[in-house]
């Protein structure tokens, strides 16, 4: 989730190439857990990008407000 938020905020060609490179490396190395994390990150980024502006702003506000807590249950779901 953190990487999806970071990538949405940065959202440029470099972040796209980095994600693709990490996913390719994970597949080449047969690291199924890393592949699954990469795919989950892409799905989260797509959901975040597909939100309307007001909904995304509200979600990001809740997300950043929860970052000070150590309780993962407080982080809003995408």
N, C-alpha and C positions, 0 to 999 in steps of 0.2 A: 504494500500500500504506500509506504513512504517513497519508494522509487517511482510509483505512478504519479504521485503528487509532484515530486521533483521534476520528473520528465514533462509533465503538463506545464509546469511553471517555466521551465527552460525551453522546451519544445522547439528544437532546431535540428538541422541536419546532423550535427555531431551526436546528439542524444539518440537519434534514429540509428545511426551507424553503430554506436556503442551497444545498443540493445541487440541489434542484428548480429554483431560480432560475438557477444557473450552467448547468445542462443546457439549460434553456429558452433562455437567452441564446445559448449555443453553437449550438443548432439554428437560432434566428432569424438568426444571423449566418452560417450555413452553414459554421461551423468544424468540419469533420469530425474533425480530430485532437482537439479539445476534447470533442466529443460522445463519441468513442471512449474518452477518458480518463475521462469522467464515467461511462459505462456500465461500464467496468472497475472503477472505484471502488465502484459499487453492487454489482457481483458479489462483489468482495472483502469488502465489508461484510456481505453476506448470508452468505457462507461463514463468516466470523468469528462472526457471530451464531448460526449454526446449529450450531456446535461445542458439544459437551458442556462443562460447566464445567471439568472436570479437563484435558481436551484443550486448551481455549482457554487456560487458565492456563499450561500447558506451552508452548504456541505463543508466547504473549505473552512469557514468560520468555526464550525463545530469541530472539525478535524484539528485545527491549530489550537483551539481551546483545550482539547483533550491531550495534547502533546506533553503538558506539564505533569500529567498523571502517570503513575506506573501501572495503572489498571487498564489492560488491553480492551476490556469490555466497554470502556468509555469512548473508544475510537469509533466514530460512525462507520457503518458499512456502506460500501459503494453499491 
